[in-house]
Every structure is written in C-alpha cells, then in structure tokens.
Amino acid sequence: MIRKFAHAVKMVRRNIRSYRLLSVTIVLSFSLLLGYLACIDSLNYNKYKQVFARDRRLVFSVAETDAYRDRILREKAADIGDTQSLLYYTITGFRLDIPNVIMETGEKPDSFGWPEIVSLPAHVPKLYDAASDTMFSFDPIPITWLDGKPHEDIFLKPDEIIVDEPLYEAVGKACGGVLRCTLSSDWSPDVHFEGAFRIVGTIPGENAIGITHGEGAQEGKAFLNITQYHPKLVLSSAAVNPKDYPDLVSRTFIIFVSDRPESIAKLADSMIPNHKAGAVYEAQDRANEALKADTRTKAIICTALLVILGINLYACFENALHARRFEIGVKRALGASAGHIVMQFLYEGLCVMLMNILISVALVFDLLIVYKCIYDRTPNEYGQYFQWTVYVSPQSFIMFGVCAAALTVVFSLIFAYRSTQVRIADQLKSE
C-alpha cells in the first residue's frame, strides 16, 4: 500500500496542472468549513470560559441591610446542609476628603468624590463585587498585598484599609502609606468620621483619577472628575459599621457556598426584602443552552456546506479527469486492466484530498494564532489585556472529520469509477 501511495503522489506531482483547480477548491472549501467551526467555538469558549471556571456552588444575595433578615437567612441556609456563608456590607453616601495631601502630580483636590465602602465584619476568604441591584460579579476581586506575602483570607484591623490602585498611585506614596481622611455626608451634617488608616493592600480600579482646574473665582483649585472615577475603600466594620450610619445607603452582601445551590437561591429569593439572588449554576445553565443552540446551528450549516462542497468537488474532479482522458486511453490500449486504473485514480484522489485538507487545517490554525497574537496585545478600554484561546470543540472535530472522510472516500471512489468510463477508441482518435 505504501508503494501505491508513493506512486500516487508521484503521479499527482506529474499532473499537478490537472489538479491545480481541484486543489484550490478543496483548500478554500475545507478552510471555510473548519474556519467557521473554529471561530464559533473559540468565540464561545472565550466568552464562557470564566463562567465555567467558577464554582457552581456559589450563590449571592444582596439586600438592604437588615440584621434580623440577614441572621434568619443564614440560619435557614445552614439548616439546608452542606452550606457555608460569609457576609460583608457596602456603604454609599460618604464624601471622601483627604486634607493636606498633595498628589504625585502636584495637585491638591478639595474632595475625592463619593466612594463605595466595603465593610468587613469578620474574616472572609475572598472579596466579591456587588456592582448593582440585579447584576453580580462572580469573580473575586484580586487584592495586591503591600507586604508581598500571600494571605489565606481577608481580615482588617480597625486601623487598616485597602484602597483602589488609582487612589494609591495618586496619594498613597505621598502620604507615606498612612491615609488620613475624612468621611462626611452632604445630606446629613451629623454623619462625620475622621480616621488614619495604614494602607495594607490595593484592588483594581476601573479608571484613573481625572482632575479639572477651576476657573474664575475657583481659579487655582483642583477638582476630581467624579463622572469618571469613584474611589473604592475596604475597611473593617470595627472602623465603619453601617448600623452607626442609618441615614446612608447600606447593603448586605451574602455569599453562600452550597452543594445545593438551587435550594439556596430559592430560599434567598423568598426573603423580604431581597434583590434577586445571583447564582453561578444559573449562568452556567444559560451558557450550556446557548452552546447547545450553537451546536444545532453548526450541524445545519455543516450539512449545507457539505452539499455545496460536494457539487464543487464533483465538477473539479470531472475537469481533472477530462484533462487525463488520453492518458487513460493509452494505458488501457497497452493492456492496463480496469481494476488497475480504478486503484490508481482512487489512491490519487485520496492523496489529493488528504494533502489539501491538511493544508486547510494548517492555514486555518495559522490565521487563528495570528489573530490570537494581535488580540492578546490589544488592551481594552481599561488598559487591561486578556488571554484569547484558540479552541475547537469535540463536536466540531467530529463534524469536520465526518465531512472530510465522507467527501474524501466518496469522491475518490467516484473519481476512480469515472476513470473506467472513458471510451478508449474515442480518446485515441481525438489525439
């Protein structure tokens, strides 16, 4: 068999002009098919990879702070079994002032806007983001500890604070790592807090601090552009506790880790007052439904492409066979059997199909790798870089393999069979 394939390769090289159009058609057709499958799979994989990387057991509940409601919810969740919970608070309504500090740029803003304060009543293993009432970030917020040591959990002393990176870059170094600040409310003059905190860590910030300069009577003053930047501060509840500031907006954020997340989500949704619970399993189930729909769509498109490719390949095989009719006539006249002709063209068809399919695979993956390199080096609007992964699902491999095998075998057999239908006398007379 190896000798037959070697001979087939030799004949293909000798008749490369006859196979040129066929090869171009095969490469373009299978590149289109594999490119479509790989692009859809890669886009879906990169879209949902973080969703599937998350712990399916996580359930989040956010509500206006109510100590009684929070305690009852956690007790009922514990009764379900195999469930752990942690909570912290978020507080908004404070204005952050940092008196007598000059930024690295030389600016001295009057105020640093209205921060989101995260208040930790106890140890928490991770910190999550409560972005809004209905949408929750399932990914933990990364913390960069300034001591450079790994921390198994997050626990802050009353005089310790974690700030966002833009604020630390602006004032953290200038104040020697000790943030002396004032928290007050424009709506309630009685709400006032002053403290000095040692900065122990930083968390990412979405935007850099923007400064505008006053004009007229305000000339010489610097103002924070609050439409772009909102500080984020993480403190211990021993320093800032929402129950001490009832006039401000505070929310309880409870994270459950349970082997029965569906029951926990239903329980959290039944509590009043409560915003809809967010759950990782819901996000993963939605992603699975979307992937199933895409798989059905891919199967339909592959079937349509299979028909179109079959029509194009049949025409190209006919053209290649037409260019070699005289050769077939001569071989038959010299005594070559029909079986010999069939096997020769069968192996040639297999060689042409397999070689060009491999070229298509290499071409598609080279283009995807180039796209990956460009994407990995392109920052998003926040200046962050994300790893883009080239991925082809097992279903797509099966679809492509079935299409490639079916077309290769079927059209190689058709090519071989059609070679025996050449009328010897007519071809020799025509020459």
N, C-alpha and C positions, 0 to 999 in steps of 0.2 A: 504493500500500500504506500509505503514511503517513496518508493521509486516512481509509482504512478503520480503521486502528488508533486514530486520533483519534476517529472516530465510535464505535468500540467502547468506548473509555474514557468517552466521554460517556454512552453507554447504561448502562455499569456504574454510573456515579455516579447516574444517574437511577433505577436499580433496585437501589440499594445494600441495601435491606432484604431483597430476594430473595437477594442474595449474601452476607449477613452470616454465616449459619451455615456456608456453604461456605468463606468466608474464614477464619473461626476454625478450622475443621477443617484447612485447608491449613497455616496458620501453626503450629498446635500439632504437626501431623504431621511437617512438614519440620524444625521446630525440634528435635523429639525425635530425628529421624534424624541431622541434622547435629550436634546436641549430643553424641550418643553417639559419633559418629566423631571429633569434635574432642577430646572428653575423653580417649578412649582414646589417640589419637595424642599429645596433649600430655603425658599421664602417662608414656607410653613414652619420648617424646623427652627429657623432663626426667630420667627415670630412667637413660637410657643415654647422654645427650649427653656426659658426661665419659668414658665408656668409648670412644666413637667418636672423641673428640678426642685420645685418647692415641696415641702412636707404636706402630704394630703391631709394630715390630721389637724392642720391649723384652722381655727375659726376665730373671727374677730367680731367684737361687739362694741359699738360706740353709742353713748347716750349722754344726755345732760347729767352732770354729776348729782347723784342721789345715793348717799351712803347706804341707806336701807335697801334700796333696789339692788345695788351692787353686791351687798352681802348675800341677799336671798338668791340672786342669780348664781353666784359662785358656789353656794351651798347645794343648790339643786343640781348644778353641773357635776359636783363631786359625787352626788348620790347616783348619777348615771354609771359611774365606774370607769376606771382606766382613763381618768381625765385630770389634767393639771391646768392651773390658770395663773396668770400674772396680770397685774394692772398698773397703770400709771395715769396721770392726769395731764391734760393740756389746758393752758390758760391763755386767753387773749384779752386785750383791753388795756394792758400796761403800755406806757410810753417809756422807752429806754433812753436815759441820758447818761453820758459818761463825762462828767465835769473835768476840766483842766487836763484833757489829754489831747495831744497833737498827733495826728496820723502820720504815717510814714511819708505821705505826700506833702506834709506841712499844713494840711487843712485842719480846722477845728470846728466841726459841725455843732450846731446848737443841740440837735437831737439825732438819735439813730433810729427813729421810727418806732413802729409798734411790733414787738417781737412775738413769736409763738414760743411760749414757755412750756417745757415738758417737766412735770413734777413727779419725781420717783419716790413713792412711799416705802419701798423696800428694794431688796436685790432683784434685778431682772437679768435673765441670761442674754437677751437681745433687745434692741430698741427698734420699734417699727414706726412707720409714719402714718398718722391719721390725717390724710390730706383734705378730706371733705366729709360731708354727712353720708354720702352713699358710695363713694369710691375709696377703697383702701389699698395701700401699697403692701403687698405680701412679702416684699423683700426687706430684710433687716437693713437698717441704716448702718453703714460701716463707720466705726469710730477709730480715729488715729490717736493713740495714747501718747502723750508727750514724754512719758518716761521711757518709751521704747520697749516696754515689757508687754507680753501677752496677758490679757485679763479674761478669766473664765466667765465672769459675769460683770454686771454694771452696778456699782454701789458708790454713791457720792456722800461725802461728809457734808455737814451744813455749810462749810466754807469753801466747797469745791464746785466747779462749774465746767460744763462742756459747751463750747461755742461753735458757730459755723466757721468754715475756713475763711470766707471773705472778711468777717469781723476780726478774726485772729490776725490775719495778714495786715489789716488796717491799724489795729490798736494794741494787739496782744503783745507784740515785741516792745512797742513804745512805752507800755505801762509796766514792763518788767514781768509779765506773766501774771500779774495780780490785777483783776478787773474791779475797780471801784466805781460802782454805778448806782443810779437812782431809778427806781421803777415807780411811776405815778400814773394816775388816770385823769384825763381831761374832763371826764364826765362826773367823777366823784372826787372832790378835793380831799376827802378823808382817806382815800386809798393812796398810801405812800409807803415806800420801802427803800431803805438805803443799806448797802452792804458792800463788803470787799470779799472777792472770791478768787481763789487760786485756780487758774486755768489748767486743767489736767488732761484735756483732750479736745479734738475738733471733729466735726462732722461736715460732709459736703454741703455746699451752698449752691443754689441754682444760678445766681447772678452775682456779679461783682458789685461792690458799693459804688453807686453813682453820686457825684457831687455837682451841685449847681451853685452859682455865686449870686448873691443878692445885688440888686440894683437900686438906685435912688437912696431912700432912707436906710435900706438894708445893705448898702454897699460895704464890702469888706467882710461880710458874713458868709459862711458856707452852710449849705443846706443839703441834707440827704435826699436823694431822689427816691421817694418811698414807693413810686409806681413800679420800680424795678427790683428793689431789694427789701426783704423783710427778714430781720435777724431771727435766728433760732438759738434758744438757750436751753440747756438741760441742767436742772437743779434738783437738790434733794427736797422732799416735802417738808423736812425739818426747817428749811430756809423759806420756801414759798409753798404754802398749802392752800388749795382752793377754798377750803372751808373758812379761812380767815378773810377771804375777799368775796363775799356773796354777791356783790354788785357787778362783778366781772363775769365774763362768759367762760365757763369751765366744762370740760367733757371728761368722762371716764372712758378709758380705752382698755378693754379686757381682751387678752389673748388666751384662747383655750388650745390645749394640745390633747386630742382625744382620739381613741380608736373607734369612736362612734361619732364622727363629725356631723352626720346628718341629724342625729338627735340633739346635739348641742346647738346647731344652727336653728332648729325648730324651737328649742327652748328659748334662745336669745330673742328670736323674733316675737315670741309670745309675751315677753316682758314689756311693761309700760311704765315710764316712757322708754322708748328704744328706737334707734335707727336700724334699718335692715342689716342683719348680720352679713358679714362677708366671709366666704369660706373658700379655701383652696380647692376642695373637691368640686365645687360648682364651676370654677374657672377651668379645671381640667376636664370636666364632663363637657362643657361647651366647646373646648378645643377638640376633644375627640369627635364630637358631632360634626364640627367643621371639617376635620380631616377625613371623616367617612364620606361626606358630601364631595370633597375634592377627589377622593379615590373613585367614586362613581363617575364623576366628570372626566377624569383621566381615562377610565376604561372606555367611555363613549368616544372620546377624541382619538384614542389609540385604534379603535375599530374603524373609524372613518379614515384615519391616516393609513391604516393597513390596506384598505380598498384602493385609495388613491395611489399609494406606493406600488401596489400590485399592477395597476393599469400602466403606470410609467415604466416599471421594470419589464413588463411583457413587451412593450414597444421597443425598449432599448435592447433586450435580448434578441428580438427579431431583427433589428438593424445589425447587431453583431453577427448573427447567423447569416444574414444576407451577404455580408462582406466576405464570408468564407465558403460560399457555396462551391466555388471552383475547386478549392482545396478538398472539400468533402467528395466531390465528384472524382477527383484524381485518385484519392485513397480507395474509394470503392472500386474504381476501374482496375487498380493494382491488386485487388483481392482482399482488401480490409473488410472484415465482417461488420454487420450492423451492430453487433454487441460491442466490438472494439470501438466503433465510432461513438456509441452511447456512453461507454465508460470514459472515453477521452473528454467528451464535452461535459459529462457530469462532474468530473474532477476539476475541469477548467472553471465551470460555473461555481463550484464550491470555493475554489481558490479566490476567484474574483469577489464573490460575496463576502467571504470571511476577511480578506485583506482590507477591503473598503469599509467594512463595519468596524474593524479595529481602528482604522484611520479616523472614522467618525467619532468613536469613543475618545480617542486621544485629543481630537480637535475640540470637542465639547468641554472636556475637563480642563484643557489648557485655557480656554476662554473663561471658564468659571474661576480658575485660580487667579487669572489676571484681574477679573472683577473683584475677587476677594482681596487681593493686594491693594487695589485702589480704595475699596470700601474701608478696609482696616486702617488706612492712613488718612481718612477724611473725618474730621471732627464734626460732631453735631452742633446744634445751636448753643449748647452749654460748654463747648470745647472738649467734650468727652469722646473717647474712642471706644468702639465696641468690636468684639471679635465676631466676624461673619464666617459661618461654617458652611462648607460645601457638603451637601448631604443628598443621597438618593435612597429612598425607602425600599424595603424588600419587595413591596408590591410593584413598585416601578421597575425594579430589576426583573421581576417575573414578567411583567408586561412587555418590556423591551426584549427580554430573552425569547418569549413566545413569538413575538413579531419577527425577530431576526431569524430564529430557527425555522419558522413556517415559511417565510419568504425565501430563505436560502435553500431549503430542501425542495420546496415546490417548484421554484423557478429553475433550479439546477436540473431537476428531472424533466421539466418542460423543455428546457434548452437541449438536453440530451435527446429527448424523444423527437423534437422537431428536426434535429440534425439527421435523423433517419428518413425523413420525408422528402429530402432533396432528390429530385429526378436527375440521375447521373447523366443520361444522354443529353438532356436539355442543357445542363451546365457545360458539358464539354463542347457541344455545338456552338453555344453562345460565345465561347472563347476562341 
